[in-house]
Amino acid sequence: MNKLPLFSPIYGIRPVKGRAEDVIAPPYDVLDLPEARELVKGKPWSFLHVSRPEVDFPEDVDIYSEKVYARGGENFRRMLNKKILFREEKPCFYIYRLQSGEHVQTGIAGGASIEGYNSGRIKKHEFTHPAKETDRSRQIRSARAQTGPCLLAYKRVDGINSVIKEKMKEEPEYSVKDRDGVLHTIWVLSNNEDIETIINAFEKCNALYICDGHHRAAAAAGVCKFMMQRRRILHSGKEPYNQCLAVAYPADELKIIGYNRVVRDLNGMRPEVFIEKLLADFEVSAGGAVAPAAKGEFTMYLEGKWYKLKQRRAPGYGDPVLSLDVSVLSNLIFGKLLGIEDLRISGGRVDFVGGARGLEELEKRVNCGEMRAAFVLYPVSMKEFLEVADAARFMPPKSTWFEPKLVDGLISNPLM
């Protein structure tokens, strides 16, 4: 059986000229259902009709019912039939630039090898949840396409940057702003020589690193296995389903912000008792609504007040996972004091709030009585991120929030 390269071009499905702004939508997993329903009002071609098709049903619908997944596939094919979207005639790469304020990152969109993912050459840093994998697998199979890109990082190699610089002298295919004001700009790389240069450059990479989209990648791998079994002797190893839709950026251009936590209860403790117990491992002082300034510091919101927590010692020093602030919070506060040993099965006692939502969101969640306390973390560094992945280790759930986010709808990857 032939194998695809580590990163290769795809038969991209994308908006026709002039339709990108009508189509693009936030990633399916950064919105709750009320937000998604609000965003699709008056937007019949929003990609949320594909990635979150429950928006087309009454509020009491079972979002995991077969009819919901089927509607997503129908909506996707309707966009193709109505010529809102079209499929490339040949496999292409895409230059994908993101600009948010002063921050700019420029990468390559294409297909990451499922074989590379299965063999560990495409590295993970988080465990996945089977239910979430199943959800995305059903969505992919219904759409007959991967419609949400994974965000990958790579350590710089020769060749890629020269192609990007030359192509960016031309007019882009799309330049569109999302709801947060982030500018998404796409150039199509269809020249065979450029494609070969990009393929060969990525082959020199020892690894690619999944930054965002672990469940999408796992689902793509699961669907690939399903397709292999279904097609059997017809399976060649080079079909589009052997790739995972992804955008790869140089690691030194990516930005990580904190991924914060809120907790529903204090494990039966009164607030003053909880703070007293914190003193065993942290210096606790009154503070303001500000993010931590350095590693080893945390900000806590409890009973309408902000506190600064500073770690007294560095447990796990030298261990790439135990020395992470997210591990310190998980082990010394959530595990030791609150009795939450595994954040993936916390029974709803913990929720995660991306740093981009700001401290006001944390205050809101606590002040309304939904949650009891909030914790703000100093971001994981890119150096820490790479060390964990290279050691084949795993961070606690929701340790990294990469910003800005890719959008859904600009590029999809068909299964066949």
N, C-alpha and C positions, 0 to 999 in steps of 0.2 A: 504494500500500500504506500502511495506517495504521501509525503507530509508537506503541509504548508510551512512557509518561513515563520519565524517568531512573530513578525508583524508584516501584514501584506494588504494590498488594496482590496476594496470591496465594491460590489454593485450597489452603490449607495442609492437609497430612496430619499428624495429631498423635495422641498417646495419648488414649484415653478417660479420664475422671476416675478417679483412683485407680491408674492404670497407669504414670504417668510414671517412677516410681522403678524399675519393672521393666524399662523400655525403654531409658533413657538410657545412652549409652556414650561413652567418650573418642573424639576424632576418630581416624579410621582410621590416620592417619600419625604418631601419637605413640607407638604401641605396636609392639614387635616381635611376631612370631608366637607365641613362647612366652608372652609376657604376655597376649596376646589369648586364647589357649587357656585360660589360668588364669582369666581374668575371666569367661568364659562358663560355667564349671562351675556347674551348678544354676540357670542363668538361661536358660530356653528362649526368653524374649522379649527378651533383650539385643539391642540394635541392631547389635552386632558380627556377628550372624548375617546381617545385610544388608550392612554395610560391609566386613566381613572374612569372607566365607563359607567361606574355607579352614579356619576353625576346625571346620567340620562334617566334615572329611575326614581320612584318615590323614596322618601327618606327611610321607610321601614324595610327597604330591600336588603336581602342577605348579600353583602358585597362579594362573597365568595361563591355565589351560585353560578351554575353553568351559563345561565342566560346573560349574566353580567359580562363574563369573559367573552361570550359569543358576540355581544354587542360591540365590544372593543375591536374585535376583528372585522366586523361588518363596517364599522366607522372608518377603519384604516383603508379597507378596500374601496369604500365610497369616495374617499379623498383621492385615491388613485384614479378611479373611474371618472370623477368629475374634473380631473386634471388639475387638482390643487397640488398633488404630489406627482412625481414621475420617477422612473427607475433609470439609472445610467445604462448606456449601451455597452460599456466596458468597465472593468474594475478600475477604480481611481483611489488615490489618496486625497486628503483634504487638509489644507493648512487651516487651523482653527485658533484664532487669536481672541483672547479675553482681555478687556480693559475695564477696570473699575477704579475710577479716580486716577491716581498716579500709578497704580499697579497694572502691569502688563505682562501677560504670559502667552507664548506662542508655541503651539504644538502641532502634531500630526494626527489626524483622525483616520482610522482604518480598522483592520481586523486583527486582533491578537489571537494567536494560535491556541486552540483548546488543548492540543497536545502539550504545548508549553505550560499551560495552566495545570494540567494533570501531573506533569513531571516535576513541577516546582520551579521551573524557570521564570514563570510569572508568579511573583511572591505575594502572599497574603500577610496581613498583620492582625486580622480579627477573625473570630469564629463566626459562623453564620447560624441562623435559626431555621430549622427545617420547614416550618410553616411559611416563612417568608420566601424561602427558595421555591416552594411549591406554588405560591401565589404568582411569582414572576415567571415560572416555567409555564403555567397555564396561560398567562397573558401572552408570552412569546408564541406558544403553539396556536393560540387563537388568531393572533395577528399574522402568523407565518413569517414573522420577522422579529429581530431584536430592535426595540424602539427606544431604548434608554442606554446611552453610552456609559461605560466605565471610565473613570479618570485614572490614568496611569502616570507614573514617574519613571524617568530613565536618567542614568548618569551620562553626561554629555559624551558623544562620540563624533568623530570626524564625518563630514558629509551632509548631515541633516541640515545644519544651519545655513550652509551655502545655498542649498536648494530653496530654503525658505526665503532667504534674503532676495534672491533673484526673482522668485515668483511674486513677492509682495510689491515689486515695482509696478505690477499690472493692477488693473481695476479688480476689486474683489467681486465675487459672485453675490454675496450678501453682506450687509452691514446693518445690523438691527439691534435695538436696545430692548432689554427685558424689563419687567415691572420694577426692578430695583435700580434701573439706570445703567446696568452693565452692558457694554457694547460687545456684541458677538460678530466677528468678521470671518468670512470663509472665502478661501481661494481653492479652486479645483485643480488638482494635479493629475493630468491625464497623459502627459508626455511619457513615453516608454522609458526614455533615458533617465528622467527624474524618478520615475517609479523604481527602476532598478537600483539607482543610487540609494534611495530610502530603504529598500529591502535589505541591501547589503550592509548599510550602516547599522540597522537594528540587529542584524545577525552578529555584529561585533559586540553587542551588549551581553554581559553575563546574565543580566536579569532585567525584567520590568517589574514595577512595584504597583500593586493595587492601592490607590489612595482612597478612592470613593467608588462604591459599587460592588462590594463583595457578594451581595445577594444576586445582583445581575450576572456577575461572572459565574457564580455557582449554578444559577439557573441555565445559563447558556451551555455550560458543560453537561448538565443533566439532559437538556433537549438534544444536544449532539449525540449523547449515548442512546437516547430514544430513537433518533433518526437512523443511527447506524444499525440498530437492531431491526428497525422497520424495513430498511432498504437491503440489508444483508449483502448479497453479492453485487448489488448495484452501487454500494458505497465505495467511493474512490479515495476519500481522505482530503479532497480538494473542494468539496462543495462548500457554499457559504456558511452552512451550519457548523462547519469545523472552525469558525472564527467567532470571536466575541467582539462586538462593537465597542470600540474604545478610542479615547483621545489621549495620546502620550505627550507629556511635557517634560522639559528638562527639570530635574529635581530642584535646581537652584533658582528656578523661577516661580516655584509654587509657594503659597502662603497658607499656613495653618493657624487657625484661631481656636480659642478654647471651646470645649464641648461641655457645657455645664449640667448640673444635676439638681433635681428637686425631689424631696422625699415626703411621703404622705403622713408619716408618723415618727415619733421619737422612741419607739419600742417601749412605750409605757412610761417613759421618764418625763418629769416636769422639766421645762426649759432650763431652770437653774441647776438641776441635777445633771442634765446633759452637758452644760457648759463646764461644770466642775469636773466631770469625767474627761472632757477634752484636754484639761490641763496636764494630764499625764504625758501627753505626746506633743502638745502644741502650746505656744504662748498665745493667749487670747486677749485681745484688746478691742476697745470700741473703735469703729472705723466708719468710713463713708461708703457711698455707692460707687466704688471704683474697682476695677479689675486688679488682680494681683500684679505686682510689679516685677516679681522674680520667681524662679523655680523654688519650690519649698514653701511658698506662700499661698493661702487660700482666702477667699472672701465668703462670709456666711451671712445669710439673711434669716433672722429668726425673731418672731414676736414683734415685727415692725421695726427692728433695729439691725444695722449692719455691724459685723465684727470682722476683724482681721485675725487670721490664724497663721502662725508661723511655726513650721516644723522644728522641734527641738533637736532632733538628730536625723541622720539619713539612713533609715533601714534599707537593706538591699543594695547598699553602695556597691557599684561595679556590676550589678546585674542589670541588663538592659531593660527588663520588664519591671522588676520590683522597685527600681529607683525612679520610675515615672511618677509624676504627681498623681495621675489618675489611679495608679496602683496604691499609693499612699492613702488616698481618700477611700478607696475600696476596702483596704485592709484595716486601717486604723480607726476609721469612723463607721463606714457602712457595715463591715464585718464584725469588728471588735465591739462596737457600741450598739449598733442598731440591729444586729443579728441578720444582716442581709449578706449571705455568703456568695451568692451567684446572681449577678445583676440581670442575667438573661431569664431567670425564673424567680423574679422578685415578687410576683403576684400583684403587680401594679403599684407596689410601694415606692418604686423609683421611676422617674421619667427623665428624659434627656432633652436639653434645650440648646440648640446651636447658638454659639456666641454671636452670630450675626443678628439675632433677635434682641440683643441688648439686655441690660440689667433690669429695665422696666418690665420686661416679660416675666422675669423671675419674681419681682415684687408682686406683680399682678396675680401670678399663680398661688403665691402664699397669702396675700391679703384677702383674696376671695374665699379662703378657707379650703380650697381644693387640696393644697399641699401645706406642710407644716414648716419646712425649712428649705433653703436653697444654698447651693455651693457653687462658687465661681472658681474656675481653674486657670492656671497659667498654661499657655498652649504647649503642647508637645513640639519639640524642635524637629526640623527635618533630619538632623544628625541622629537624634534618638529614634525617629521613625525608621530610617534606613538600617540602623543597628539591630532593631528588633526583627525586621523582616529578614535581614541577612543571617541572623541567628536561628531562623525558622521558628521564632517564638510568636506569641500572640498577646496583644494588649487587651486590657479589659474592654468590654463593649463600649462603642461610641466614645473612643478616646480622641479622635481627630475630626475636626471640621475644616475641610478645605474650602476656601473662599477666594474668588467667586465660583459659583456653581455653573456647570454646563446646563444647557436647556435641552429638553426633549423636542423632537420634531424637525430639527435642522438636518439630521442625517440618521437614517435607519439602515439596518442590514438584513436583507431577505434571507430566509432559510435555504432557498433554492434559486 
